[in-house]
Amino acid sequence: MPSIAFKMPATAREKMFWALIGTLAVGQLIAFWMLCSYQVRQAQAREATVQVNRVAAAPHRHDPNAVLAATENTAHLGASSIRPTHVNFTLH
């Protein structure tokens, strides 16, 4: 039994084909954008963690409360589910 696509005129088949291709392309672009934005959010969270750790580790001679606040922020980030990823870039 012939399929429905073969009963349609050639122009209708071509239109359906290009509509399907366009839909797939748009779907892949949306998936790519979602993946990239997720990775950017993860990188921003890692960078914030690094910055907080730097502030907590830096000596604060003039403001002892800043050390306490940085330590509390570090403890709060440590309790969250986001963990920093350590990456070592070396060139050989």
N, C-alpha and C positions, 0 to 999 in steps of 0.2 A: 504494500500500500504506500503510495507516495506521501511524503511529508507535506505539511502545510506550506513550508517555505518554497517548494517547487511549484505549487499551484498559484503563487503570487507572481505578478509581473516582475521583470528584472529591476525596474526602478524601485519598487516597494521593498524588494530583497536588499538592494543596495542601501536604501535609507535605514532599514532595520539593522543592517550590519554596522553602518557608521554610528547609529545611535548606541548600539551595544559597545562598540569600541570607545566612543566618547564617555559613556558611563563608566566603563572600566578604568579609563585614564583618570577621570575625576576622582573615582574611589581610591586609586593608588596615590594620587596627589594628597588627598585628605589623610590617608594613613601615614604617608611620609611626613606631613606636617605635624601630625599628632606625635609621632615618634621623636621628631626633632625637638618639639616643645617639651616633651617629657624629659629628654636628655638635658636640655638647657636648665629646666627646674632642678634636676638632680645636681648638675654642676654648680648652680647657684647655692644650693644647700651645702655642698661640700666647701665652697669658697667661704660661705658664712661661718662654717665650723672652723675652718683654718684661721679666719680673722679673729674669731672669739678666742681661740687657743693662743694666738699671738698676743692678744691684749692681756689675757690672763697670765701669760708667762713673762710679759714685759715688766720690768721693775717700775713701780709708781712711787716716787719719793714724795711727791707733793699731795697726792690724793689717795689715802689708804682705802677710802670707800670704793674707788674705782676697781681695786683688786678684788674686793668682796663681790661687787656686782658682776665682774667678769667671771669669777669663780662660780657664781650662781647660774649664770647663763650657760657656762660649760656643763654644769651638772644637769641643767634642763635639756640641753642638746644630747647629752649622753643617755638620757632616759627615753629619747624619741627613737623611732624606728629607723631613722636615717643614719646610716653609718658612713663615715668618710672612706673613700677609696684611695689608697696610696698608689701612686703611679711613679715609676722610675724611668725617666727618659735618658738613655745613654746612646751616644754615637760611637760606633766602632770603625 
